[in-house]
Amino acid sequence: MFRLPGHLAKDLCDSHLGSTRRDFLRVGGAGMIGLTLNNIFRAQAAAAGSSAAGSPGWGKAKNMVMIYLQGGPSHIDLWDPKENVPDKVRSAFKSIPTKIPGHNFTEILPKLAKVNDKFTMINSMSYTPNGLFNHTAAIYQIMTGYTTDKVSPSGQLEPPNAKDYPNFGSNIIRLRPMDEPMLPFVMLPRPLQESNVIGKGGTAGFLGKSFDPYTLYPDGDDMDMDKMSRIKIDDLQLRPDLFSVRLQRRAKLRNLINDQMPAIEAAVKDMSLDDYYSRALNLIASGRARDAFALSQEPDALRDAYGRNTFGQSLLLARRLVEAGTRVVEVIWPKVANSDNHSWDHHVGLTDRMKTRSGPMLDSGLSAFFADMDSRGLLDETLVVAIGEFGRSPEKGVSTSGNGNSADGRDHWPYCYTSIVAGAGIKRGYIHGKSDKTASAPAENPVHPAELLATIYHSFGIDPETIVHNHLNQPRELVKAKAVTQLFA
């Protein structure tokens, strides 16, 4: 179902007032509570005065789509194949040419090979694990820019809590708040997850729930072809015959909050509760968010091109959300790690599973997304990043993380892997960095996940060193890294 944080959507304004005061302020006011306008302007002024201002790519992004390939795709079996290597390293798939002369993909990605002139490949993503060999901890790092002190030997983390560092999207909507009635940050079609740890790295953490993403997790199996058609948008629409009645109820709720919470007005100073109320109402009454979810408005041929599966239709929905004004959309690969079939966690049966399941779904969805976004001019102001938490071991059948691997499986490998970046001034048809002859380590220009996050902030005109205060009011940088400005034209 579609869930507004705090479950406000469950009963926006019916007869009782059971929703929390914080819940009310999340709708329309999301991205504002917990930070006064004075502080926002101060942060934006600091960004404008940053030494990075005016450098390549600075402030080019208006919005962003993160395509998170959770599970760790095998770089050597997709977009960084190697020739003249031992059989235990070589991919079982043939290499094919791409639009970039001299750069090959494997036969798993024939459609993406025809559009890779629209984006940059980073073939030198790399970090030293330090407890990050398994999914949860590695996910937390790429989503927040930080590691955690409490990492079990397996890499599992404790569940999400209010002490966590914020997801990058939460930081962006806080420092680049919405100026139109639209959902600021949407996450779909499932949460970040490994085993029983759900949502770690996917919340606003110490920023507070006001900056949490709106989560869109339709019911049904992850690979259900009709899953995305069951999106419920009751939260975002008003029946015409009930419009005036519900407006009256919202007015009563607003008055109740005004009467009982003078402290909130003191906290936000420059913005009255009437402004928050108006934002909440405008989000619903404008219909922008509601209409964005109407995938049935898209031509059948386009929906087919994206792929009639959860991943493909999630990417199509991401495009529609960006068009409607959403600042950050995070599309998470619909199969969790430690699962079979379409998962990227290929410890066993890599060849068959990648060729018949995960590979075709990625190829159709991602290629259609780039072609569609480019044809509509959306890549001009939309930053796109596609990445997993790590790659897979160059040598098949070995254990690098304590997991068992078949002769046709590859284990976790954070030392070298690949990501894609595009849009918002990113170079087209460019290969950044290079892996060594077995794709085991960067041969040149290594890029740490934290540097990629810094590049994302840079693209929004946000200094990566901007200070935020955690739950103990301690100052922390958004991320301790520099932007990779060579990625920009």
C-alpha positions as CSV (number, residue, x, y, z in Angstrom):
1,M,0.0,0.0,0.0
2,F,1.0,3.6,-0.3
3,R,1.9,5.0,3.2
4,L,2.3,8.5,4.3
5,P,4.8,8.5,7.2
6,G,3.0,8.2,10.5
7,H,0.0,6.6,8.8
8,L,-1.7,9.9,8.4
9,A,-3.0,8.7,5.1
10,K,-5.1,6.1,6.9
11,D,-7.5,8.7,8.1
12,L,-6.6,12.1,6.8
13,C,-9.5,14.0,8.2
14,D,-12.4,11.8,9.3
15,S,-14.4,12.2,12.4
16,H,-11.7,11.5,15.0
17,L,-8.4,13.2,15.6
18,G,-6.3,10.2,16.3
19,S,-3.4,11.3,14.1
20,T,-0.4,12.7,15.8
21,R,0.4,16.4,15.5
22,R,3.6,15.4,13.8
23,D,1.7,13.3,11.3
24,F,-0.4,16.2,10.3
25,L,2.7,18.4,9.7
26,R,4.3,15.8,7.5
27,V,1.9,16.2,4.7
28,G,2.9,19.2,2.6
29,G,5.2,20.4,5.4
30,A,7.5,17.5,5.0
31,G,11.0,18.8,4.6
32,M,10.4,21.7,6.8
33,I,9.6,20.7,10.4
34,G,12.6,20.6,12.6
35,L,14.4,23.3,10.7
36,T,13.3,27.0,10.7
37,L,13.3,29.0,7.6
38,N,16.2,31.0,9.0
39,N,18.3,27.9,9.3
40,I,17.4,26.8,5.8
41,F,18.3,30.2,4.4
42,R,21.5,30.1,6.4
43,A,22.4,26.7,5.0
44,Q,21.6,27.8,1.4
45,A,23.7,30.9,1.8
46,A,26.6,28.8,3.1
47,A,26.2,26.6,0.0
48,A,26.2,29.6,-2.3
49,G,29.5,30.8,-0.6
50,S,31.1,27.3,-1.0
51,S,34.4,27.1,-2.7
52,A,32.7,24.5,-5.0
53,A,30.1,27.0,-6.2
54,G,30.6,27.5,-9.9
55,S,32.6,24.4,-10.4
56,P,31.6,21.7,-13.0
57,G,28.1,20.3,-12.2
58,W,27.4,22.6,-9.2
59,G,23.7,23.0,-8.7
60,K,22.7,21.4,-12.0
61,A,20.2,18.9,-10.5
62,K,16.7,19.9,-9.7
63,N,15.7,16.3,-8.9
64,M,17.1,12.8,-8.7
65,V,16.4,9.2,-9.3
66,M,18.5,6.6,-7.4
67,I,18.2,3.1,-8.9
68,Y,19.5,0.9,-6.1
69,L,20.5,-2.5,-7.4
70,Q,20.4,-4.1,-4.0
71,G,22.1,-7.5,-3.7
72,G,25.4,-6.6,-5.4
73,P,25.3,-7.2,-9.2
74,S,28.3,-8.9,-10.8
75,H,30.2,-6.2,-12.6
76,I,32.2,-8.7,-14.6
77,D,29.1,-10.4,-15.9
78,L,27.3,-7.2,-16.9
79,W,29.3,-4.1,-17.9
80,D,33.0,-4.8,-17.2
81,P,33.8,-8.2,-18.8
82,K,37.4,-9.3,-19.2
83,E,39.0,-11.3,-21.9
84,N,42.2,-13.4,-21.7
85,V,41.7,-14.3,-18.1
86,P,41.5,-17.7,-16.4
87,D,38.2,-19.7,-16.8
88,K,37.4,-19.3,-13.1
89,V,37.4,-15.5,-13.7
90,R,35.9,-15.2,-17.2
91,S,32.2,-14.5,-17.5
92,A,30.1,-17.3,-19.1
93,F,28.5,-14.6,-21.2
94,K,29.9,-13.3,-24.5
95,S,31.1,-9.7,-24.8
96,I,29.2,-7.4,-27.2
97,P,30.1,-3.9,-28.5
98,T,28.3,-0.8,-27.2
99,K,27.7,2.7,-28.5
100,I,31.1,3.6,-26.9
101,P,33.9,2.4,-29.2
102,G,36.2,-0.1,-27.5
103,H,33.9,-0.6,-24.5
104,N,32.0,-3.9,-24.2
105,F,29.1,-5.1,-22.1
106,T,28.1,-8.8,-21.9
107,E,25.3,-10.3,-24.0
108,I,23.0,-9.9,-21.0
109,L,22.6,-6.2,-21.8
110,P,21.9,-5.8,-25.5
111,K,19.4,-3.0,-25.1
112,L,21.5,-1.0,-22.6
113,A,24.5,-1.4,-24.9
114,K,22.6,0.8,-27.4
115,V,22.0,3.7,-25.0
116,N,25.2,3.9,-23.0
117,D,26.2,7.0,-24.9
118,K,23.6,8.8,-22.6
119,F,25.5,8.1,-19.4
120,T,28.8,7.7,-17.6
121,M,30.1,4.4,-16.3
122,I,32.3,4.4,-13.2
123,N,34.3,1.2,-13.4
124,S,36.4,1.9,-10.4
125,M,34.0,2.0,-7.4
126,S,35.9,0.7,-4.5
127,Y,36.2,0.6,-0.7
128,T,37.9,-1.5,2.0
129,P,35.2,-3.5,3.8
130,N,36.1,-3.0,7.5
131,G,33.0,-5.0,8.6
132,L,31.1,-4.0,5.4
133,F,31.4,-7.3,3.6
134,N,27.7,-8.1,4.0
135,H,24.6,-6.3,2.7
136,T,23.1,-4.3,5.5
137,A,26.3,-2.4,6.6
138,A,27.2,-1.8,3.0
139,I,23.7,-0.5,2.2
140,Y,23.9,1.9,5.2
141,Q,27.2,3.2,3.9
142,I,26.1,4.1,0.4
143,M,22.8,5.5,1.6
144,T,24.2,7.7,4.4
145,G,27.9,8.1,3.8
146,Y,28.7,6.7,7.2
147,T,29.4,3.4,8.8
148,T,28.0,2.3,12.1
149,D,29.8,1.3,15.3
150,K,27.5,-1.7,15.8
151,V,28.4,-4.2,13.1
152,S,28.0,-7.9,13.8
153,P,30.6,-10.3,12.4
154,S,28.1,-11.1,9.6
155,G,27.7,-7.4,8.7
156,Q,24.1,-7.3,10.1
157,L,23.0,-4.1,11.8
158,E,20.4,-3.3,14.4
159,P,17.0,-2.1,13.1
160,P,16.5,1.5,12.1
161,N,16.4,4.0,14.9
162,A,16.3,7.7,15.6
163,K,20.1,7.8,16.1
164,D,20.8,6.7,12.5
165,Y,22.5,9.0,10.0
166,P,19.9,10.3,7.4
167,N,19.4,8.8,4.0
168,F,20.9,11.2,1.4
169,G,17.4,11.9,0.1
170,S,16.3,13.2,3.5
171,N,19.2,15.5,3.6
172,I,18.4,16.8,0.1
173,I,14.8,17.6,0.8
174,R,15.7,19.3,4.0
175,L,18.2,21.6,2.4
176,R,16.3,21.9,-0.9
177,P,12.7,22.1,0.3
178,M,9.8,21.8,-2.1
179,D,8.2,25.0,-3.5
180,E,5.2,23.2,-5.0
181,P,2.6,20.8,-3.8
182,M,4.2,17.5,-4.5
183,L,5.7,14.5,-2.6
184,P,9.3,15.5,-1.9
185,F,10.9,12.0,-1.5
186,V,9.4,8.7,-2.6
187,M,10.9,5.2,-2.1
188,L,9.5,2.2,-4.0
189,P,8.7,-0.6,-4.6
190,R,10.0,-2.2,-1.4
191,P,12.2,-1.2,1.6
192,L,15.9,-1.8,1.9
193,Q,16.3,-5.1,3.5
194,E,18.5,-8.0,4.4
195,S,17.0,-10.9,6.3
196,N,15.1,-9.4,9.2
197,V,16.7,-6.0,9.1
198,I,14.3,-3.8,7.2
199,G,14.7,-0.2,6.3
200,K,18.2,0.4,7.6
201,G,19.7,3.4,5.8
202,G,16.3,4.3,4.4
203,T,15.0,6.8,6.9
204,A,15.7,10.3,8.0
205,G,17.3,9.1,11.2
206,F,18.3,11.9,13.5
207,L,16.7,14.5,11.3
208,G,13.3,13.3,12.4
209,K,10.4,11.5,10.7
210,S,9.3,14.7,9.0
211,F,12.0,14.0,6.5
212,D,11.3,10.3,6.0
213,P,10.5,9.2,2.5
214,Y,7.0,8.5,1.4
215,T,7.0,4.8,0.9
216,L,5.2,3.0,-1.8
217,Y,5.2,-0.7,-1.2
218,P,2.3,-2.3,-3.0
219,D,1.1,-5.7,-1.7
220,G,1.9,-8.8,-3.6
221,D,4.9,-10.9,-4.7
222,D,7.9,-8.9,-5.8
223,M,7.8,-10.2,-9.3
224,D,4.0,-9.9,-9.7
225,M,3.4,-8.4,-13.1
226,D,0.3,-6.6,-11.8
227,K,1.8,-5.4,-8.5
228,M,2.2,-1.8,-9.6
229,S,-1.3,-1.6,-10.9
230,R,-2.5,-2.1,-7.3
231,I,-1.1,1.2,-6.0
232,K,-3.6,2.7,-3.7
233,I,-4.0,6.5,-4.0
234,D,-6.9,6.9,-1.7
235,D,-4.6,9.0,0.5
236,L,-4.2,11.6,-2.3
237,Q,-7.6,12.1,-3.6
238,L,-10.9,13.7,-2.4
239,R,-14.3,12.6,-3.7
240,P,-16.0,15.7,-5.1
241,D,-19.1,15.2,-3.0
242,L,-17.1,15.1,0.2
243,F,-14.7,18.0,-0.6
244,S,-16.4,20.7,1.4
245,V,-17.0,18.3,4.4
246,R,-13.4,17.3,4.5
247,L,-12.2,20.8,4.2
248,Q,-14.3,21.7,7.3
249,R,-12.8,18.8,9.2
250,R,-9.3,19.9,8.2
251,A,-10.1,23.4,9.4
252,K,-11.1,22.0,12.7
253,L,-7.9,20.0,12.9
254,R,-5.9,23.0,12.1
255,N,-7.7,25.1,14.8
256,L,-7.1,22.3,17.3
257,I,-3.4,22.3,16.6
258,N,-3.2,26.1,16.8
259,D,-4.9,26.0,20.1
260,Q,-2.9,23.2,21.7
261,M,0.5,23.7,20.2
262,P,1.8,27.3,20.4
263,A,5.3,25.8,20.8
264,I,5.3,24.7,17.2
265,E,4.7,28.2,16.0
266,A,7.6,29.4,18.1
267,A,9.8,26.6,16.6
268,V,9.1,27.4,13.0
269,K,9.1,31.1,13.6
270,D,8.8,32.3,10.0
271,M,6.1,29.9,8.8
272,S,2.7,29.8,10.5
273,L,0.6,26.7,10.9
274,D,-1.7,28.1,8.2
275,D,1.2,27.8,5.8
276,Y,1.7,24.1,6.8
277,Y,-2.0,23.5,6.6
278,S,-2.1,25.0,3.1
279,R,0.8,22.8,2.0
280,A,-1.0,19.8,3.3
281,L,-4.2,20.7,1.6
282,N,-2.6,21.7,-1.6
283,L,-0.8,18.4,-1.9
284,I,-4.1,16.6,-1.9
285,A,-6.3,19.0,-3.7
286,S,-3.9,19.8,-6.5
287,G,-4.0,16.2,-7.7
288,R,-0.3,16.3,-8.9
289,A,0.7,13.3,-6.8
290,R,-2.5,11.4,-7.5
291,D,-2.1,11.8,-11.2
292,A,1.5,10.8,-11.1
293,F,0.5,7.3,-10.0
294,A,-1.8,6.8,-13.0
295,L,0.4,4.4,-15.0
296,S,-2.6,3.4,-17.1
297,Q,-2.2,6.8,-18.8
298,E,1.0,5.6,-20.4
299,P,0.9,3.9,-23.9
300,D,1.0,0.1,-23.8
301,A,4.0,0.1,-26.0
302,L,6.0,2.2,-23.6
303,R,4.9,0.1,-20.6
304,D,6.0,-3.0,-22.6
305,A,9.4,-1.4,-23.3
306,Y,10.0,-0.8,-19.6
307,G,9.0,-4.4,-18.9
308,R,5.7,-5.6,-17.4
309,N,7.4,-6.3,-14.1
310,T,7.8,-4.6,-10.8
311,F,11.2,-3.1,-11.6
312,G,10.3,-1.8,-15.0
313,Q,7.0,-0.3,-13.9
314,S,8.7,1.3,-10.9
315,L,11.1,3.1,-13.2
316,L,8.2,4.3,-15.3
317,L,6.6,5.6,-12.2
318,A,9.8,7.3,-11.1
319,R,9.8,9.2,-14.4
320,R,6.2,10.3,-13.8
321,L,7.0,11.4,-10.3
322,V,10.0,13.5,-11.5
323,E,7.8,15.1,-14.1
324,A,5.3,16.0,-11.4
325,G,7.9,17.6,-9.3
326,T,9.2,15.1,-6.8
327,R,12.7,16.0,-5.7
328,V,14.1,12.5,-4.9
329,V,12.9,9.1,-6.1
330,E,14.6,5.9,-4.9
331,V,13.8,2.8,-6.8
332,I,15.0,-0.3,-5.0
333,W,15.6,-3.6,-6.8
334,P,12.5,-5.6,-6.0
335,K,14.2,-8.8,-4.8
336,V,16.1,-8.6,-1.5
337,A,19.5,-10.1,-0.9
338,N,19.7,-13.6,0.4
339,S,16.8,-14.6,-1.9
340,D,16.7,-16.6,-5.1
341,N,15.3,-16.1,-8.5
342,H,15.6,-12.5,-9.5
343,S,18.0,-11.4,-6.7
344,W,21.5,-10.1,-7.6
345,D,22.9,-12.1,-4.7
346,H,24.3,-14.8,-7.0
347,H,26.2,-17.1,-4.7
348,V,24.8,-20.1,-6.7
349,G,23.4,-20.5,-10.2
350,L,24.6,-17.2,-11.5
351,T,24.6,-18.1,-15.2
352,D,21.0,-19.2,-15.5
353,R,19.5,-16.8,-13.0
354,M,21.2,-13.7,-14.6
355,K,20.5,-14.8,-18.1
356,T,16.8,-15.6,-17.7
357,R,15.7,-13.5,-14.7
358,S,17.6,-10.5,-13.3
359,G,19.5,-9.6,-16.5
360,P,16.6,-9.2,-18.9
361,M,14.6,-7.2,-16.3
362,L,17.5,-4.8,-15.7
363,D,18.3,-4.5,-19.4
364,S,14.7,-3.6,-20.5
365,G,13.9,-1.4,-17.6
366,L,17.1,0.7,-17.4
367,S,17.5,1.1,-21.2
368,A,13.8,2.2,-21.6
369,F,14.2,4.6,-18.7
370,F,17.3,6.3,-20.1
371,A,15.8,6.6,-23.6
372,D,12.5,7.9,-22.2
373,M,14.0,10.4,-19.8
374,D,16.3,11.7,-22.6
375,S,13.6,12.0,-25.2
376,R,11.6,14.2,-22.8
377,G,14.5,16.4,-21.9
378,L,14.3,15.3,-18.2
379,L,18.0,14.4,-18.1
380,D,18.9,18.0,-18.3
381,E,17.9,18.6,-14.6
382,T,17.6,15.1,-13.3
383,L,20.5,13.3,-11.8
384,V,20.3,9.5,-12.2
385,V,22.5,7.0,-10.2
386,A,22.4,3.2,-10.6
387,I,24.5,1.3,-8.1
388,G,24.6,-1.7,-5.8
389,E,26.3,-2.0,-2.4
390,F,29.2,-3.9,-4.0
391,G,30.2,-6.1,-6.9
392,R,30.9,-9.9,-7.0
393,S,34.2,-11.7,-6.6
394,P,36.2,-12.0,-9.9
395,E,37.0,-15.6,-9.0
396,K,34.0,-18.0,-9.0
397,G,33.4,-20.4,-6.2
398,V,35.5,-18.8,-3.6
399,S,34.3,-17.4,-0.2
400,T,35.1,-13.8,0.6
401,S,32.4,-13.1,3.1
402,G,31.8,-16.4,4.9
403,N,29.1,-17.4,2.5
404,G,29.1,-20.7,0.5
405,N,29.4,-20.3,-3.2
406,S,28.9,-22.9,-6.0
407,A,31.4,-23.2,-8.9
408,D,29.0,-21.0,-10.8
409,G,28.6,-18.4,-8.1
410,R,30.4,-15.3,-7.0
411,D,30.7,-13.8,-3.5
412,H,30.6,-10.2,-2.3
413,W,33.4,-7.9,-3.6
414,P,33.6,-4.3,-2.4
415,Y,37.1,-3.8,-3.7
416,C,36.0,-3.0,-7.3
417,Y,32.7,-2.7,-9.0
418,T,30.6,-0.5,-11.4
419,S,28.0,2.2,-11.1
420,I,26.2,4.4,-13.6
421,V,25.6,8.2,-13.3
422,A,23.7,10.4,-15.8
423,G,21.9,13.7,-16.2
424,A,22.3,17.1,-14.6
425,G,25.5,17.9,-16.4
426,I,27.1,14.4,-16.2
427,K,29.3,13.6,-19.2
428,R,27.7,11.3,-21.8
429,G,29.4,8.3,-23.2
430,Y,32.2,8.5,-20.7
431,I,34.1,5.8,-18.8
432,H,35.5,7.0,-15.5
433,G,38.2,4.9,-13.9
434,K,39.4,1.5,-15.0
435,S,39.5,-1.8,-13.3
436,D,42.6,-4.1,-13.5
437,K,42.8,-7.1,-15.9
438,T,40.6,-9.3,-13.6
439,A,38.3,-6.6,-12.4
440,S,39.6,-7.2,-8.9
441,A,40.8,-3.6,-8.1
442,P,40.8,-0.2,-9.7
443,A,43.7,0.4,-12.0
444,E,43.0,4.2,-12.0
445,N,40.7,6.8,-10.5
446,P,39.1,4.8,-7.7
447,V,35.8,6.2,-6.4
448,H,34.6,5.6,-2.9
449,P,30.8,5.4,-2.3
450,A,31.1,8.4,0.0
451,E,32.6,10.4,-2.9
452,L,29.7,9.4,-5.0
453,L,27.3,10.8,-2.3
454,A,29.4,14.0,-2.2
455,T,28.9,14.3,-5.9
456,I,25.2,13.9,-5.5
457,Y,25.1,16.7,-3.0
458,H,27.4,18.8,-5.2
459,S,25.0,18.4,-8.1
460,F,22.2,19.9,-6.0
461,G,24.4,22.8,-5.1
462,I,24.8,21.5,-1.5
463,D,28.3,21.6,-0.1
464,P,29.1,18.0,1.1
465,E,30.7,19.5,4.2
466,T,27.5,21.2,5.2
467,I,27.1,20.7,8.9
468,V,24.0,18.9,10.3
469,H,23.4,18.2,14.0
470,N,22.5,14.7,15.2
471,H,20.2,13.6,18.0
472,L,22.7,14.8,20.6
473,N,23.1,18.2,18.9
474,Q,26.6,17.2,17.8
475,P,27.8,18.7,14.5
476,R,28.4,16.3,11.6
477,E,29.2,16.8,8.0
478,L,26.7,15.5,5.4
479,V,29.5,13.3,4.2
480,K,33.3,13.2,4.7
481,A,34.3,13.2,1.1
482,K,34.9,15.4,-1.9
483,A,32.8,15.4,-5.1
484,V,34.2,13.8,-8.2
485,T,33.8,16.8,-10.5
486,Q,35.5,15.0,-13.4
487,L,32.2,13.3,-14.0
488,F,30.7,16.5,-15.2
489,A,31.0,18.0,-18.6
